[in-house]
Amino acid sequence: MVITTLEGIPLVYDLVSANTDERLAAESIIDYIKNNDIFADKGFIGKEWQKQKEEQTGNAVWTPKRVNQLIQNPTSFDEILNKTRLRIESTFNEIQNTGKNVERLLAKKISGLALRVTAKMISHLMKYILRTSYKIDTQTFSQGMFRGYFWTSSCTKTISAFQARSADANLSPRQ
């Protein structure tokens, strides 16, 4: 279970077994977030539970509605909700499937599993920082146009060139 920002930065996460009720698993992490909108999947439907969370934490939990529910969300709201959920699910998918799958980390102890999952979260955050602050594609380590950014040079830069440039004391993230 993970709570991320809209940009895909993990804020809080917890390791739970697959057969755990999502709402029970959320109890352990939702208290870390206060006074925010939380976009969740259908596993979090329930007016009483959502109202209780809003009273306890100030967090409004937004979910899509099931087809058989009498009261439905407006279509325009569902479109926004689905786009937001897609971003969140993409983040979770990237964390889970980059490198070794979380379910196949083969740790012998809980502390080893926690360490490996933490390393995956840090790796994801570093990729985000390299993409957004330094405009570096983390698959090729080239600096240039991707996701709407402009080319900064006509040639690609390798990670060693990035490291050399980072050593410069005058480097600012937006140069």
N, C-alpha and C positions, 0 to 999 in steps of 0.2 A: 504494500500500500504506500503510495507516494502522493504528496501534495506539491504541486509546482506553481510557479508564476505563469502568466500567459506567455512569457518568452521561453518557457521550458526549463527554467532553473529550479531544481529540486529544493524545496524549503525544509520539508520534514518527511521522513519515511520510517516505516517499521516493517520488520519481517514477520509474516504470519503464514500459517499453513493454508493450503488451497481450500480446505473444507471449512474455514472460519467464516462466519457471517460478516459481511463487509461493514455493516454498521457497528458491530462490536469491535472490529479491528480499527475502525476510524476513531473510536473513543480514545484510544491511546495517543493519537497524533493531532486530532482536530483542536484539542485544548491549547496547542502551541500557537495557533493562529487566532487572532482576535479581530472582530469588526471588519470582516471581508465577505465577499461573495465567493462561494465555493460551487463550482460547476461539477456535478457528479453524474454517475450513470444511474440506470434504473434500479440498481441495488440499494439506492438510498431514498427511494420513494417511501413516503410515510409522513403525513402531516404532523402527527404527534412528535415523532422523532425530530423532524426538521424544526418544529416550533421549540422543542426542548433545547436543541443546539443553539438556536438563535437567542434564547433567553440566557443560556449559560455563557456563551462566548461572543455573542453579537454577530456571529457568522450566519449569513443567509445561504441556505443550501438550495441550489437550483438543479432540477432534474427534468429529463424528458418525461412525458406521460406515456402510460401504456395505452394501447389502442382501445381497450375496453373501458377506460376510465370515463366517467360522465363529464367531468370538467377537463378540457384540453387547453394546452398553451396556445396562444396565437401563433399562426404559421410563421410570421416574421421572427418571433422570439425563438421558435424551434430551430430556424435556420441559423441564427446567431449562436445558439446553444450547441448545435451540431458542429459548427466550425470551430468553436472554442474547444469542445471535447476532442475533436480530431487533433488539434495541436497538443493537447495533454496526452492523448493516447500515443501520438507519435513520439513524444518525449519518453514515455514509459517503454515503448517498443525499442527505441534507440538504446536506452540504458540496459534493457534486458538482453538485447541481441548483439551489441557491439562487443567484440572479443568473445569470451566464453559466456554462454547463456547462464543467467543467474541460477537456474535450476540444475545446472551441471557443473558447479564450481568445485565439487568433490572435497569440501572441507571436512576434516575429521572432528573438529570441535566447533561449537557455536561461536566462540571468539574468532576462529579462523574464517568462518563464513561472514561474520560481521565485518571483519577487516577487508575481505575481498569485495563485499558489496559497497563498503565505504570507498574503496579505491575506484570502483566503477562510477560512483557518483562524482568523485573528484575529477576523474577523467572526462566525464560528460561536461562538467562545469568549465574545465580548462579548454575544451573544444569550443564551447560557447564564447569564452573570453577571446580566444584567438580569432574566431569568426567575426565577432562584433567589434572588438576594439582594434585589432590589427589587420582585419580583412584578409586573414590567411585561411585558405582551404585546407582543412586538417587531413584530407585524404591524400592530397598531392604536395602539401606544404608550399603551394604556390600562392603568391599574393596577387590578387587581381579581381576581375569581375566575376562575382557569383552572388546569387540572391540579391540582385539589384545594385551591387557596388560597381564602381568604375575601375578600370585598369589603372594601376599606379605606375606600371612600366610594361614594356613590350616583352620582357623576358620573365620567366618564372624564377622564383627564388627558392632555394632549398632551405631546409631547417638550419643548416650551418650558417647560412647568410643571415637568417633571422636571429640566431644566437649572437652573431657578431654585431648586428645592429642593436640588439637589446642591451649589449654591454655599454653602448654609448650613453653617457650620463644625461644627455640632453633629450633622450627619447621620450616622447609623450604618446599615449595610446592612440591618439587620433592623427598622428603625423602621416 
